[in-house]
């Protein structure tokens, strides 16, 4: 197949590298900066830069841009896409992205699936991308209602070619509900936690717990602001529930209420074991 990758940052660059290293597909790339595009061509992450003419030859397109830019790019280029081409985005929200993209796909005769690679590192950009980024990771796919099972199967097969260990099929609402908890809230908590004055003096006093809690505070604030606000209602609900639980901990500690504190810690341990499948 001939596959286009739109946006050669961390995720788009990793998709391009994985396609080149693991498959026989031809990879065409587009990036807003010429320097990154030239570097991708030089090191063999893409075969050629994408043009409007070659876009119409592509059998599949990965869009690795921020949510609004994803919608804008697809709206501008939808008339150029080949009939029956498969388009997959990589945004971290789906209710804001999928409906307008589904509508464009129906209007212009291509197939669009929402996609979310559950992989990444704390550093951004093409230089941090890797052909092995998706090893042992899950790819989430959000097809429109009524999409042919054969089309979904093609998208799943392409994800597995990239190295994903599993593919999860869901809808946009469930995706955003779960991602608010598993990803977005973790970034908010990490950012709030590291803003303690103690973080400036952590050396010599910190180990794995501190590293785990602060790792994702190294984020792209522009992108994460857009993701948070595109999922604001669900994320606000999760944060509200968390703040309530934290307040219960704070009160038990302030009162030196050992039985209450021990019970809350026990409940957390049990929930973790249940979540990890360690309780029969």
C-alpha positions in Angstrom: 0.0 0.0 0.0 0.9 3.6 -0.3 0.4 5.3 3.1 0.6 9.0 4.0 1.6 10.2 7.5 0.5 13.8 8.3 2.6 15.3 11.0 6.0 13.8 11.8 6.2 14.5 15.5 6.6 11.9 18.2 3.6 9.8 17.2 3.6 10.5 13.4 7.3 10.0 13.2 7.0 6.7 15.1 4.3 5.6 12.7 6.4 6.4 9.7 9.5 4.7 11.1 7.5 1.6 12.0 6.0 1.4 8.6 9.4 1.6 7.0 11.1 -0.8 9.3 8.4 -3.4 9.7 6.4 -3.4 6.4 6.8 -3.1 2.6 4.4 -0.2 2.3 5.5 3.0 0.6 5.4 5.9 3.1 4.8 9.5 2.1 5.1 12.2 4.8 4.0 15.8 5.4 5.1 18.1 8.1 4.7 21.8 8.7 8.5 22.3 9.0 10.6 21.6 6.0 13.6 20.7 8.2 11.8 17.8 9.9 10.5 16.6 6.5 14.0 16.6 5.0 15.4 14.8 8.0 12.7 12.1 7.8 13.6 11.6 4.1 17.3 11.5 4.8 17.2 8.8 7.5 14.7 6.7 5.6 11.6 7.3 7.8 9.6 8.2 4.7 10.1 7.5 1.0 9.0 10.9 -0.3 7.3 14.1 0.8 3.6 14.0 0.3 2.0 16.3 -2.3 -1.6 17.0 -3.2 -1.2 14.9 -6.3 0.3 11.9 -4.4 -2.3 12.2 -1.6 -4.9 11.0 -4.1 -2.9 7.8 -4.7 -2.7 6.8 -1.0 -4.6 3.8 0.2 -4.3 4.9 3.9 -3.6 8.1 5.7 -2.6 8.6 9.4 -3.2 12.1 10.7 -0.9 12.8 13.7 -1.9 16.4 14.5 -3.7 18.2 17.4 -7.5 17.8 17.4 -8.5 21.1 15.7 -5.7 20.8 13.2 -6.8 17.3 12.4 -10.3 18.4 11.6 -9.0 21.4 9.6 -6.5 19.3 7.6 -9.1 16.7 6.7 -11.7 19.3 5.7 -9.2 21.0 3.4 -7.9 17.7 1.8 -11.0 15.5 1.8 -11.8 16.2 -1.8 -8.3 15.0 -2.8 -8.6 11.6 -1.1 -9.0 8.4 -3.1 -12.5 6.8 -2.9 -12.3 4.0 -0.3 -9.1 5.3 1.3 -8.8 4.6 5.0 -8.0 7.6 7.2 -7.1 7.2 10.9 -6.3 10.0 13.3 -4.2 9.7 16.5 -5.8 12.4 18.7 -6.3 11.8 22.5 -9.9 12.8 22.4 -12.7 11.4 20.2 -16.0 13.1 20.8 -14.6 16.4 19.5 -12.9 14.8 16.5 -14.9 11.8 15.2 -18.3 13.4 14.3 -17.0 16.0 11.9 -14.5 13.5 10.4 -17.2 10.8 10.0 -19.3 13.4 8.2 -16.5 14.3 5.8 -15.8 10.6 5.1 -19.5 10.0 4.2 -19.5 13.1 2.0 -16.4 12.3 0.1 -16.4 8.5 0.0 -13.5 7.5 2.1 -13.4 5.6 5.4 -12.5 7.3 8.7 -11.8 5.7 12.0 -10.8 7.4 15.2 -7.5 6.1 16.4 -5.5 6.6 19.6 -2.1 4.9 20.1 -1.7 4.2 23.8 2.1 4.9 23.7 4.5 7.7 24.1 7.4 9.2 26.0 7.8 12.4 27.9 9.7 14.1 25.1 8.1 15.4 22.0 9.2 15.8 18.4 10.5 13.6 15.5 13.9 13.2 17.2 12.1 11.3 20.1 10.2 9.0 17.7 11.0 5.4 17.3 10.0 2.4 15.2 9.6 0.4 18.4 7.3 3.0 20.1 4.2 0.8 19.8 5.7 -2.5 21.0 3.5 -4.0 23.8 1.1 -1.0 23.4 -2.7 -0.9 22.7 -4.2 0.9 19.7 -7.7 2.2 20.3 -10.0 2.3 17.2 -13.3 4.2 17.0 -15.2 3.2 13.9 -18.5 4.9 12.9 -21.7 3.1 13.5 -22.4 0.7 10.7 -18.9 0.5 9.3 -18.3 -2.8 7.5 -16.5 -5.3 9.7 -14.0 -5.9 6.8 -13.0 -2.2 7.0 -12.5 -2.4 10.8 -10.5 -5.6 10.3 -8.2 -3.8 7.7 -7.6 -1.0 10.2 -6.8 -3.5 13.0 -4.4 -5.4 10.7 -2.6 -2.2 9.8 -2.2 -1.4 13.5 -0.8 -4.8 14.2 1.7 -4.3 11.4 3.0 -1.2 13.3 3.8 -3.4 16.2 0.8 -2.9 18.5 0.2 -5.8 20.8 -3.5 -5.4 20.9 -6.4 -3.3 19.4 -9.3 -2.1 21.4 -12.6 -1.2 19.6 -14.9 1.3 21.3 -17.1 4.3 20.7 -16.1 8.0 21.1 -18.0 8.5 24.4 -16.4 5.5 26.1 -13.0 6.4 24.8 -13.2 9.9 26.3 -14.6 8.6 29.6 -11.8 6.1 30.1 -9.0 8.4 28.8 -10.1 11.1 31.2 -9.2 8.6 34.0 -6.3 6.6 32.6 -4.4 9.5 30.9 -5.7 13.0 31.3 -6.2 13.0 35.1 -2.7 11.5 35.5 -1.2 14.5 33.7 -3.2 17.0 35.8 -2.2 15.3 39.0 1.5 15.0 38.0 1.6 18.7 37.1 -0.1 19.8 40.3 2.1 17.5 42.4 5.4 18.7 41.1 4.5 22.3 41.7 5.2 21.8 45.5 8.2 23.9 46.6 9.7 20.7 47.8 10.3 19.5 44.3 13.1 22.0 43.9 14.9 20.2 46.8 14.0 16.6 46.0 17.5 15.4 45.1 18.8 13.0 47.7 15.3 12.5 49.1 13.5 10.9 46.1 13.4 7.6 44.4 10.9 5.6 42.2 7.7 7.0 43.7 8.8 10.6 42.9 9.9 9.7 39.4 6.6 7.9 38.7 4.5 10.7 40.0 6.3 13.5 38.1 7.3 11.8 34.8 4.3 13.0 32.8 4.5 16.6 34.1 7.0 17.0 31.2 4.3 17.7 28.7 3.4 20.0 25.8 1.1 22.5 27.5 -0.5 23.7 24.3 -1.6 20.2 23.2 -2.7 19.1 26.7 -4.8 22.2 27.2 -6.7 21.4 24.0 -7.2 17.8 25.0 -8.4 18.7 28.5 -10.8 21.3 27.3 -12.2 19.0 24.5 -13.0 16.5 27.3 -13.7 19.1 30.0 -17.0 17.6 31.5 -15.7 14.1 31.9 -12.3 15.2 33.2 -13.9 17.6 35.6 -16.1 14.8 37.0 -13.1 12.6 37.5 -11.1 15.3 39.2 -14.0 16.2 41.5 -14.2 12.6 42.6 -10.5 12.4 43.2 -10.4 15.7 45.2 -13.2 14.2 47.4 -11.1 11.1 48.1 -8.0 13.2 48.8 -10.0 15.3 51.2 -11.0 12.2 53.1 -7.3 11.2 53.4 -6.4 14.8 54.5 -9.0 14.8 57.2 -8.0 11.3 58.5 -4.4 12.3 58.7 -5.1 15.7 60.3 -7.3 13.9 63.0 -4.6 11.2 63.4 -7.5 8.7 62.8 -5.5 5.5 62.3 -8.5 3.2 61.8 -10.0 5.4 59.0 -6.7 5.9 57.3 -5.9 2.2 57.4 -9.3 1.4 56.0 -8.8 3.8 53.1 -5.4 2.5 52.3 -6.7 -1.1 52.5 -9.5 -0.1 50.0 -6.9 1.3 47.7 -4.7 -1.8 47.8 -7.7 -4.0 47.2 -8.9 -1.9 44.2 -5.4 -2.0 42.7 -5.3 -5.8 43.0 -8.8 -6.1 41.5 -7.8 -3.7 38.6 -4.7 -5.8 37.9 -6.6 -9.0 38.0 -4.7 -10.3 41.1 -7.8 -11.1 43.2 -9.7 -14.3 42.6 
